[in-house]
Amino acid sequence: MKAFFSKIADWFRGLVDKYRNLGYMAKKKLKFIIGRVFLYFVLIELAYLFILPFIYIFTTSMMSFQDYMDPTVKWIPTSIHWKNYSDAFKALAYFGMFKGDTGEKVFMSSFLNTCVTSFGSAILQSISCAIIGYALGRFKFKGRNIVFITVILALLIPPQTMIIATYGIWSKAGFINTFVPILLPCIFGLGIRGGLFALIYMYFFQRIPDAMDDAARIDGAGPFRVFLQIMLPLVRSAFAIVFIFSFVWHWNDNYEAPMYMYKDKVLTLQPKLQHIRQYFADLVGDSGAAEGGIGKAMTEPTLFAGCLLVLLPVLIVFIVGQKKLAAGIERIGVIE
């Protein structure tokens, strides 16, 4: 054992001696190569940690019940079971005609409901938060600090602490089981992470030189015209960041939307995932089947298929807008 460790020590000493005898350019190139190898190793490891759950969800969603219960089948199913996706599509009520409470046919689409809350909130927040950020970033007015503190509080206070009070307000106004509790706050720069989006816009607007405003005002432009024609085109990157993040966060919302919209006609996709096991129990005609171990195992591949159906629109939006998102994050505060 001592001889083995002595050989390793001699090998390391030989490497150190060779490194000392190298020239300056050779040492610089060697450091660059070692740094790149280490960087790619870390990136591959991080990518593996993030991609592994998606691979597991994808492979499990195509398994049959027999493959899922077979301990010898780990990642690759013996046969592709596409029925999981059709069952998940029906259980999620993606869109289609379903029987209502009184037996009549009712069109329900959790996908369209989620699109309304996500795209609507993203568009409204992108506009309203831009106005708030423009006012805080470009103007000095009385009460500006109070408005800024209000924006910070809107960001820091958890929505769980106010959900009972807000639910009571919307209930008295008669807006429960409508899109109003989700969309109306976004008009005023609130909603999910509204304070954060206002601060992002404020930082972008603060980085724009004052000469841009002065030149426009000399030409006779008012504040609204300066905002629409001069400032907004300069913060396109911020608009892309806010829109994508707002869309993703509202799409993945599993707290506020189900709290205000809990009837089947207005349910979004996230809470609908919980109905897949109940959908299976209704098919087999056993109300307790969803709670049993066998029932859970039989619905697990369908549940993973439903997760992929819910994730698919988010992935499409990210793929389409990834260049804008990466450019916006990379050039935060840089105005050409």
C-alpha distance (Angstrom), angle and dihedral (degrees) to the residues before:
residue distance angle dihedral
M1 . . .
K2 3.82 . .
A3 3.78 90.0 .
F4 3.81 90.4 52.3
F5 3.80 93.9 52.2
S6 3.80 91.1 44.1
K7 3.82 89.7 54.9
I8 3.81 90.3 51.3
A9 3.82 90.6 48.9
D10 3.81 90.6 49.8
W11 3.80 89.8 49.6
F12 3.82 92.0 52.9
R13 3.81 91.4 46.2
G14 3.81 88.4 52.1
L15 3.80 90.8 52.6
V16 3.81 91.3 49.5
D17 3.81 91.3 50.2
K18 3.82 91.3 49.4
Y19 3.81 90.4 49.3
R20 3.82 91.7 51.5
N21 3.81 90.7 52.3
L22 3.80 93.3 52.9
G23 3.80 121.3 102.1
Y24 3.80 125.5 -111.3
M25 3.83 95.6 -98.4
A26 3.80 92.2 45.4
K27 3.83 90.9 51.1
K28 3.80 90.7 48.2
K29 3.81 92.2 49.8
L30 3.80 91.6 46.7
K31 3.81 91.5 51.3
F32 3.81 89.5 49.4
I33 3.82 92.5 51.3
I34 3.82 93.1 46.7
G35 3.81 90.8 48.3
R36 3.81 91.9 49.6
V37 3.80 92.6 48.4
F38 3.81 90.8 50.4
L39 3.83 91.7 46.0
Y40 3.82 93.6 50.7
F41 3.80 90.5 45.8
V42 3.81 91.4 55.0
L43 3.83 92.6 44.5
I44 3.81 92.5 49.4
E45 3.80 90.8 49.5
L46 3.82 91.8 49.9
A47 3.81 91.4 45.9
Y48 3.80 89.4 51.0
L49 3.81 91.7 52.4
F50 3.82 91.8 50.8
I51 3.83 98.0 40.4
L52 3.82 97.7 43.8
P53 3.85 95.2 75.7
F54 3.82 90.6 50.3
I55 3.80 91.2 50.5
Y56 3.80 90.2 49.7
I57 3.82 92.4 48.9
F58 3.81 92.0 47.1
T59 3.81 96.1 48.7
T60 3.80 94.0 42.4
S61 3.80 91.6 49.5
M62 3.83 89.6 61.8
M63 3.82 95.7 49.1
S64 3.74 125.8 104.5
F65 3.79 120.9 -132.2
Q66 3.81 89.9 -99.9
D67 3.83 92.5 52.9
Y68 3.78 91.8 46.6
M69 3.80 92.0 52.5
D70 3.81 93.6 42.8
P71 3.85 108.7 96.5
T72 3.82 90.8 -156.4
V73 3.83 91.9 62.2
K74 3.79 107.1 79.0
W75 3.78 113.0 154.9
I76 3.82 110.2 -13.8
P77 3.83 116.4 59.7
T78 3.79 119.3 -138.2
S79 3.81 89.5 -126.6
I80 3.79 133.8 8.6
H81 3.80 111.2 -107.0
W82 3.82 105.1 -158.8
K83 3.80 91.4 171.8
N84 3.82 88.4 82.2
Y85 3.80 89.0 69.8
S86 3.79 94.8 48.1
D87 3.81 90.7 48.6
A88 3.80 91.4 47.6
F89 3.82 90.0 47.1
K90 3.80 90.4 55.7
A91 3.81 95.2 40.9
L92 3.81 91.5 51.7
A93 3.82 90.8 48.1
Y94 3.80 87.3 -133.0
F95 3.80 88.1 176.6
G96 3.78 132.0 -38.6
M97 3.78 147.2 92.8
F98 3.79 116.5 -60.7
K99 3.78 136.0 173.8
G100 3.79 115.0 -95.4
D101 3.78 128.9 -144.4
T102 3.80 92.4 -81.7
G103 3.81 95.4 41.6
E104 3.81 98.1 -98.7
K105 3.80 120.6 130.9
V106 3.79 112.9 -99.7
F107 3.81 127.1 -175.4
M108 3.80 109.8 -128.6
S109 3.78 128.2 174.2
S110 3.76 121.4 175.2
F111 3.82 87.0 -177.2
L112 3.81 92.9 59.5
N113 3.81 90.7 43.5
T114 3.80 89.9 53.9
C115 3.81 91.3 46.5
V116 3.81 90.9 53.1
T117 3.80 93.4 50.2
S118 3.83 94.8 40.8
F119 3.80 103.4 40.1
G120 3.80 92.5 35.0
S121 3.80 93.0 50.6
A122 3.82 92.1 44.0
I123 3.81 93.1 52.4
L124 3.81 94.3 44.0
Q125 3.82 93.9 45.9
S126 3.80 91.9 46.5
I127 3.82 89.9 56.7
S128 3.81 101.9 36.4
C129 3.81 95.3 43.3
A130 3.80 89.1 48.7
I131 3.81 89.3 57.3
I132 3.81 91.6 48.2
G133 3.79 92.4 46.6
Y134 3.80 91.2 47.5
A135 3.79 91.9 52.6
L136 3.81 93.8 47.2
G137 3.79 95.2 41.8
R138 3.81 101.5 43.7
F139 3.82 107.7 27.7
K140 3.79 135.3 61.0
F141 3.79 109.3 -154.0
K142 3.77 138.4 154.1
G143 3.78 110.7 -79.7
R144 3.80 93.9 20.8
N145 3.81 91.9 130.3
I146 3.80 90.6 52.0
V147 3.80 90.8 53.0
F148 3.81 90.4 47.1
I149 3.82 91.6 50.8
T150 3.82 89.2 48.7
V151 3.80 90.1 54.2
I152 3.80 90.7 49.7
L153 3.81 91.0 49.3
A154 3.80 90.9 49.8
L155 3.80 86.8 55.6
L156 3.80 98.3 43.8
I157 3.83 103.0 40.1
P158 3.83 109.8 87.4
P159 3.82 112.8 -125.1
Q160 3.82 89.1 -133.4
T161 3.81 89.8 71.5
M162 3.82 92.2 57.9
I163 3.80 102.0 33.7
I164 3.83 95.0 99.2
A165 3.81 93.1 51.2
T166 3.81 93.9 44.2
Y167 3.79 91.7 46.6
G168 3.81 89.4 53.8
I169 3.81 91.0 50.1
W170 3.81 94.3 49.9
S171 3.80 91.2 43.1
K172 3.82 93.0 54.1
A173 3.82 89.4 46.9
G174 3.83 89.8 52.8
F175 3.79 95.9 -120.9
I176 3.81 99.5 121.7
N177 3.83 112.8 124.4
T178 3.81 91.0 23.1
F179 3.81 132.4 98.4
V180 3.80 92.3 -113.2
P181 3.86 97.8 92.2
I182 3.81 89.2 55.7
L183 3.81 101.5 39.2
L184 3.81 103.5 34.9
P185 3.85 96.5 62.8
C186 3.82 89.0 51.0
I187 3.81 89.7 61.6
F188 3.82 87.9 63.9
G189 3.81 95.6 44.6
L190 3.80 95.2 -97.1
G191 3.78 127.8 108.2
I192 3.79 124.3 92.8
R193 3.85 110.0 -9.0
G194 3.81 92.1 -15.1
G195 3.81 91.7 146.2
L196 3.81 91.0 54.1
F197 3.80 92.1 51.8
A198 3.82 91.4 50.3
L199 3.82 89.8 52.6
I200 3.82 91.3 49.3
Y201 3.80 90.5 53.8
M202 3.81 91.6 44.4
Y203 3.80 91.2 54.9
F204 3.81 92.1 49.3
F205 3.82 93.0 48.0
Q206 3.81 91.9 48.2
R207 3.81 90.4 57.8
I208 3.81 93.3 58.0
P209 3.85 112.1 98.8
D210 3.81 115.7 -108.8
A211 3.79 89.0 -127.5
M212 3.80 89.2 76.4
D213 3.82 91.3 62.0
D214 3.78 93.6 42.0
A215 3.79 93.9 51.5
A216 3.80 92.0 49.7
R217 3.81 93.0 47.5
I218 3.81 91.2 49.9
D219 3.81 87.5 55.9
G220 3.81 88.6 54.2
A221 3.80 100.9 -100.5
G222 3.80 117.8 150.3
P223 3.81 126.6 -141.5
F224 3.83 94.6 -89.7
R225 3.80 93.1 47.8
V226 3.81 90.8 47.9
F227 3.78 89.3 50.5
L228 3.81 95.9 47.8
Q229 3.80 101.8 37.7
I230 3.81 103.7 28.3
M231 3.80 111.6 23.0
L232 3.80 104.2 36.0
P233 3.83 95.0 54.2
L234 3.82 88.5 52.6
V235 3.81 93.3 55.3
R236 3.81 99.3 48.1
S237 3.79 89.2 126.1
A238 3.79 91.1 56.2
F239 3.81 90.1 48.6
A240 3.82 90.6 53.5
I241 3.82 92.1 48.2
V242 3.80 93.7 49.1
F243 3.80 94.3 44.5
I244 3.82 95.4 49.6
F245 3.80 95.1 44.1
S246 3.80 92.7 44.8
F247 3.80 91.5 49.5
V248 3.81 93.7 48.5
W249 3.81 94.8 45.9
H250 3.81 93.2 48.0
W251 3.80 91.8 44.7
N252 3.81 90.8 53.0
D253 3.81 93.8 42.6
N254 3.78 108.4 130.3
Y255 3.79 97.6 163.9
E256 3.80 117.9 46.1
A257 3.82 100.3 32.6
P258 3.85 95.3 51.3
M259 3.81 89.0 45.2
Y260 3.82 92.5 60.5
M261 3.82 99.1 25.9
Y262 3.80 111.9 44.6
K263 3.80 104.3 140.5
D264 3.81 117.9 100.7
K265 3.81 93.9 -115.1
V266 3.82 93.1 59.9
L267 3.81 102.5 28.7
T268 3.81 116.6 126.3
L269 3.79 127.0 -137.9
Q270 3.80 99.1 -97.5
P271 3.83 97.7 62.7
K272 3.81 89.2 38.4
L273 3.81 89.0 68.3
Q274 3.78 87.8 71.9
H275 3.82 89.8 59.3
I276 3.81 95.8 62.6
R277 3.80 94.4 86.7
Q278 3.80 90.9 46.1
Y279 3.81 88.7 50.1
F280 3.81 88.8 55.2
A281 3.81 91.2 48.5
D282 3.82 90.2 52.5
L283 3.81 90.5 50.7
V284 3.80 94.3 53.1
G285 3.80 91.4 39.9
D286 3.80 95.2 -123.6
S287 3.81 117.2 116.3
G288 3.81 91.6 -163.9
A289 3.80 95.7 49.0
A290 3.80 93.0 88.4
E291 3.79 91.8 58.0
G292 3.81 97.5 48.5
G293 3.77 124.2 91.2
I294 3.80 93.9 -114.3
G295 3.79 91.4 47.8
K296 3.78 92.0 52.0
A297 3.80 91.3 48.0
M298 3.80 92.2 49.6
T299 3.80 92.8 50.6
E300 3.81 96.6 42.5
P301 3.85 96.2 88.7
T302 3.82 89.5 46.0
L303 3.79 89.8 49.4
F304 3.82 90.9 53.4
A305 3.80 89.5 48.2
G306 3.80 88.0 53.7
C307 3.81 90.2 50.5
L308 3.81 89.9 55.4
L309 3.81 91.4 48.4
V310 3.81 88.8 53.0
L311 3.81 93.1 46.0
L312 3.81 96.0 46.7
P313 3.86 98.8 80.9
V314 3.82 91.1 47.1
L315 3.81 90.7 51.7
I316 3.82 90.7 49.1
V317 3.81 92.2 50.9
F318 3.79 90.8 48.0
I319 3.82 93.6 48.1
V320 3.81 91.4 49.1
G321 3.82 94.6 45.4
Q322 3.80 101.9 32.8
K323 3.80 93.9 103.1
K324 3.80 92.3 52.0
L325 3.78 91.0 44.4
A326 3.81 94.4 49.1
A327 3.82 92.0 44.9
G328 3.80 91.4 49.1
I329 3.80 94.4 49.9
E330 3.80 92.0 43.8
R331 3.80 94.1 49.7
I332 3.80 99.9 38.8
G333 3.77 107.2 159.1
V334 3.83 94.8 3.9
I335 3.78 110.4 123.5
E336 3.78 121.6 -175.4
